[in-house]
């Protein structure tokens, strides 16, 4: 008389197949979570780059409205080195908010203070930001602004986002 049920081999095969399916599902879940983290990091970096760019452009426009066209020239001189400069976007004065990075190849980390990112404060973040400027040799009134935000992701790869903008130093924005 034969007993009904599964043999040991059938049970082992079924458990093996089940384990393979579980590993595949876990891999998909991990991939989804890591892509979500990467997306969040890129979104924050884009925000930080856009924040610095808009700050510089808005301060320049305000200076033009107030009849002061020299601040952009001071700004360009501070940020034209290959190391760029730091911009504190919580200041109301373009010149007092810009600090040259000097010969520092490792731009200071942006520090998180509450919900905001700053160059000073408590807590560190993975992001670094630098603003670079240069004049076009063919158009002497054209100031080119580049904002670079970079960070090291969880795989150890350096990621970066760059934004570019052209500003006329004597007046209107392009």
C-alpha positions as CSV (number, residue, x, y, z in Angstrom):
1,X,0.0,0.0,0.0
2,X,1.4,3.4,-1.0
3,X,1.1,6.4,1.3
4,X,-0.1,9.7,-0.1
5,X,2.0,12.8,0.3
6,X,5.2,14.4,-1.0
7,X,8.5,12.7,-1.1
8,X,11.6,14.3,0.4
9,X,12.9,15.2,-3.1
10,X,9.7,16.8,-4.2
11,X,9.6,18.9,-1.0
12,X,13.2,20.0,-1.5
13,X,12.5,21.0,-5.1
14,X,9.4,23.0,-4.0
15,X,11.3,24.8,-1.2
16,X,14.2,25.6,-3.6
17,X,11.8,27.1,-6.2
18,X,10.1,29.1,-3.4
19,X,13.5,30.4,-2.2
20,X,14.5,31.5,-5.7
21,X,11.2,33.4,-6.1
22,X,11.7,35.0,-2.7
23,X,15.3,36.1,-3.6
24,X,14.1,37.6,-6.8
25,X,11.3,39.5,-5.0
26,X,13.8,40.8,-2.4
27,X,16.2,41.9,-5.1
28,X,13.4,43.9,-6.8
29,X,12.4,45.5,-3.5
30,X,16.0,46.5,-2.8
31,X,16.4,47.9,-6.3
32,X,13.2,49.9,-5.8
33,X,14.4,51.3,-2.5
34,X,17.9,52.2,-3.8
35,X,16.4,53.9,-6.9
36,X,14.1,55.9,-4.6
37,X,17.1,57.0,-2.5
38,X,19.0,58.0,-5.6
39,X,16.1,60.0,-6.9
40,X,15.7,61.8,-3.6
41,X,19.5,62.6,-3.6
42,X,19.3,64.0,-7.1
43,X,16.2,66.0,-6.3
44,X,17.8,67.6,-3.2
45,X,21.0,68.3,-5.2
46,X,19.0,70.0,-8.0
47,X,17.2,72.1,-5.4
48,X,20.5,73.2,-3.8
49,X,21.9,74.1,-7.3
50,X,18.8,76.0,-8.2
51,X,18.7,77.7,-4.9
52,X,22.2,79.2,-5.3
53,X,21.6,80.1,-9.0
54,X,18.3,81.9,-8.2
55,X,19.9,83.7,-5.3
56,X,22.7,85.1,-7.4
57,X,20.3,86.1,-10.2
58,X,17.7,87.7,-7.9
59,X,20.4,89.6,-6.0
60,X,21.8,90.9,-9.3
61,X,18.4,92.0,-10.5
62,X,17.7,93.8,-7.2
63,X,21.1,95.6,-7.4
64,X,20.2,96.7,-11.0
65,X,16.9,98.1,-9.8
66,X,18.7,100.0,-7.0
67,X,21.2,101.4,-9.5
68,X,24.2,99.3,-8.3
69,X,25.9,97.5,-11.1
70,X,29.2,96.9,-9.3
71,X,28.2,94.0,-7.0
72,X,28.2,91.6,-9.9
73,X,31.8,92.5,-10.7
74,X,32.9,91.9,-7.1
75,X,31.0,88.6,-7.2
76,X,32.7,87.6,-10.4
77,X,36.1,88.3,-9.0
78,X,35.4,86.2,-5.9
79,X,34.1,83.2,-7.8
80,X,36.3,83.1,-10.9
81,X,39.0,80.8,-9.5
82,X,39.0,77.2,-10.4
83,X,37.8,76.4,-6.8
84,X,34.7,78.6,-7.1
85,X,33.0,80.2,-4.1
86,X,30.4,79.6,-1.4
87,X,27.1,81.4,-1.5
88,X,25.0,81.8,1.7
89,X,21.5,82.1,0.2
90,X,20.0,83.4,3.5
91,X,21.7,86.8,3.2
92,X,20.2,90.0,1.7
93,X,23.5,91.2,0.3
94,X,25.2,89.5,-2.6
95,X,28.7,90.7,-1.6
96,X,28.5,89.7,2.1
97,X,27.0,86.3,1.2
98,X,29.8,85.2,-1.1
99,X,33.0,83.7,0.2
100,X,35.9,82.6,-2.0
101,X,37.0,79.0,-1.6
102,X,40.6,80.2,-1.9
103,X,42.8,77.2,-2.9
104,X,40.5,74.7,-1.3
105,X,39.9,71.8,-3.7
106,X,37.5,70.2,-1.2
107,X,34.6,72.6,-1.0
108,X,33.1,72.6,2.5
109,X,30.2,70.4,3.1
110,X,26.8,72.0,3.3
111,X,25.5,71.5,6.8
112,X,21.9,71.0,7.6
113,X,20.3,73.3,10.1
114,X,16.7,72.4,10.6
115,X,15.1,71.9,7.2
116,X,17.7,74.1,5.4
117,X,21.1,73.4,4.0
118,X,23.9,75.9,4.9
119,X,27.6,76.1,4.8
120,X,27.6,76.5,8.6
121,X,25.5,75.0,11.3
122,X,25.1,71.6,13.0
123,X,24.9,68.2,11.4
124,X,26.6,67.3,8.1
125,X,25.1,66.3,4.8
126,X,26.5,64.4,1.8
127,X,26.2,67.5,-0.5
128,X,28.8,70.1,-1.5
129,X,28.2,73.2,-3.5
130,X,30.3,75.6,-5.4
131,X,29.5,78.6,-7.6
132,X,31.8,79.5,-10.5
133,X,31.8,82.6,-12.7
134,X,33.7,83.7,-15.8
135,X,33.4,86.4,-18.4
136,X,33.0,85.5,-22.1
137,X,36.1,86.9,-23.9
138,X,34.0,87.8,-26.9
139,X,31.2,89.5,-24.9
140,X,32.8,91.4,-22.0
141,X,29.5,92.2,-20.3
142,X,28.3,88.6,-20.4
143,X,28.9,86.8,-17.1
144,X,28.5,83.1,-17.1
145,X,27.4,81.5,-13.8
146,X,27.8,77.8,-13.1
147,X,26.6,76.1,-10.0
148,X,27.9,72.6,-9.2
149,X,26.5,70.3,-6.5
150,X,28.2,67.0,-5.9
151,X,27.9,64.1,-3.4
152,X,29.1,60.5,-2.9
153,X,26.3,58.0,-3.2
154,X,25.9,54.8,-1.2
155,X,28.0,52.9,-3.8
156,X,30.9,55.2,-3.4
157,X,30.4,56.9,-6.8
158,X,30.6,60.7,-7.1
159,X,27.4,62.1,-8.5
160,X,26.9,65.7,-9.6
161,X,24.5,68.2,-11.0
162,X,25.5,71.4,-12.7
163,X,23.4,74.4,-13.7
164,X,24.4,77.2,-16.1
165,X,23.1,80.7,-16.6
166,X,24.2,83.8,-18.5
167,X,23.8,87.3,-17.0
168,X,24.5,90.7,-18.4
169,X,26.7,92.5,-15.9
170,X,25.3,95.9,-16.8
171,X,21.6,95.2,-16.8
172,X,19.1,92.8,-18.3
173,X,19.1,89.1,-17.8
174,X,19.5,86.8,-20.8
